Amino acid sequence: MAQEYDYNPDLITVTDEEGNEHTFEILDRIENDVAKYAALIPVYDEAEDMLEDDGELIILRVEEEEDGETYLCPIEDDKEFDEIGAIFQQRLEDYMAGPYDNEE
């Protein structure tokens, strides 16, 4: 008997500086002593657009203003980006490996 899974992606809509809206799926979030971060992938309405995507994670820093507004910002520091990117990559690899990969 096949097991059924409910898939409810964690979607957000972001408005860029030019007023264009973009929808992303949040794949993972992490928080350290410095900041909060999110790993995203774009969500497309058209299959053709999905096929043209390069498949790279978008890693952004989560900034919260005093008024409660939340912003997603690029990580400007290369060292910080590399460290956070490596954490997300390892977590994604661990997740994709699944519980059965170590069985023989």
C-alpha positions in Angstrom: 0.0 0.0 0.0 1.5 3.3 -1.0 1.8 5.9 1.6 0.4 9.3 0.9 2.2 12.5 1.6 0.8 16.0 1.8 3.0 18.6 0.3 2.4 22.1 1.5 5.2 24.3 0.3 6.2 27.4 2.4 5.6 30.1 -0.2 6.4 33.8 0.1 5.9 36.7 -2.3 8.6 39.3 -2.5 8.3 42.7 -4.1 11.5 43.9 -5.6 12.8 47.5 -5.8 10.9 48.0 -9.1 7.6 46.9 -7.7 7.6 43.4 -9.4 6.3 40.5 -7.3 8.2 37.2 -7.3 7.1 34.0 -5.5 9.6 31.7 -3.8 9.5 28.5 -1.9 11.4 28.6 1.4 13.4 25.3 1.5 15.2 25.9 4.7 15.9 28.5 7.4 18.8 28.8 9.8 19.7 31.2 12.6 23.0 31.8 14.2 24.4 34.4 16.6 24.8 36.9 13.8 21.5 36.7 11.8 18.7 34.7 10.3 18.9 33.3 6.8 16.6 31.6 4.3 17.3 29.3 1.3 14.8 29.9 -1.5 13.9 28.6 -4.9 11.7 30.5 -7.4 8.2 29.3 -8.1 7.1 29.5 -11.7 3.6 29.5 -13.2 4.9 28.1 -16.5 6.7 24.8 -16.9 9.0 26.4 -19.6 10.2 28.9 -17.1 11.0 26.2 -14.6 13.0 24.3 -17.2 15.1 27.4 -18.0 15.9 28.0 -14.3 19.5 27.2 -13.3 18.4 25.4 -10.1 20.6 27.3 -7.8 19.5 28.1 -4.2 18.9 31.7 -3.5 20.4 32.4 0.0 19.3 35.6 1.7 19.7 37.3 5.0 16.4 38.0 6.9 16.4 41.5 8.3 13.6 42.7 10.7 12.9 46.4 11.2 11.7 47.8 14.5 8.3 48.4 12.9 7.9 44.6 12.4 8.6 44.7 8.6 10.7 41.9 7.3 13.2 42.2 4.4 15.2 39.6 2.6 18.6 41.0 1.7 21.6 39.7 -0.2 24.6 38.6 1.8 27.3 41.1 0.9 30.2 39.5 2.8 31.8 36.7 0.8 33.0 34.8 3.9 29.6 35.0 5.5 27.9 33.9 2.3 30.3 30.9 1.9 29.8 29.8 5.5 26.0 30.0 5.3 25.9 28.5 1.9 27.9 25.5 3.0 25.5 24.9 6.0 22.5 25.0 3.7 24.2 22.7 1.2 25.1 20.1 3.8 21.6 20.2 5.3 20.1 19.8 1.8 22.4 16.9 1.0 21.5 15.2 4.3 17.8 15.7 3.6 18.1 14.3 0.1 20.1 11.3 1.3 17.1 10.1 3.3 17.0 7.4 5.9 17.5 4.5 3.6 20.8 5.5 1.9 22.9 3.9 4.6 21.2 0.5 4.3 22.7 -2.3 2.3 
